[in-house]
């Protein structure tokens, strides 16, 4: 990647559909969007044509919410693997840079046991994609609830096993899961330095992250907020990105997606 790209999580609210979404992004000087496959990987021929005609805009994909690679039932595990594969195949079809998804719940198991399971399931996913010559980045996302598998260190452990897997770092989720920690310049720098030390420069030069304001409790994430209503310190995060010369995609998931995405980009460029 050549720079840091600022993407909206889904179609901007000022756009009716994908046909004019990229025109609206151009008007706002934003860099692309994350295609949200929330309820399943489905899109029409019209949507495909609009996305493929996007010129130089970057896209990423978010997999369906019905993914749990640690499900106790074999059929649910297989369905979850299939949904990750479908998201990756859509990525290849539409020219996406990267895909991300919430990988699993603990369901009473300990971290080491679930992480081992995640390595097993991701091996199945990567082997199938390699057979299909699909080299898209596969990224489990850091999660915001303590019941979910997906701390940064857990995802780093899985990423070390595969050349095609890297973390998607959701900074708001980490902030919520850790009950308000990881919200200062030094803490953001620690995350980026730790990522580089563990996975190398490739992880900093091929970045995919999420950010938003967030409401949280002792159990972690409750809901996304706009920056103005939240305590999330996006300015220090942008300063840390600048220091480490991060390249890749940052996706803003605030409810007013294009407004907060523009706030992020303009502040970053002002530094």
Order of alpha helices (4+ residues) and beta strands (2+ residues): beta-alpha-beta-alpha-beta-alpha-beta-beta-alpha-beta-beta-alpha-beta-alpha-alpha-alpha-beta-beta-beta-alpha-beta-alpha
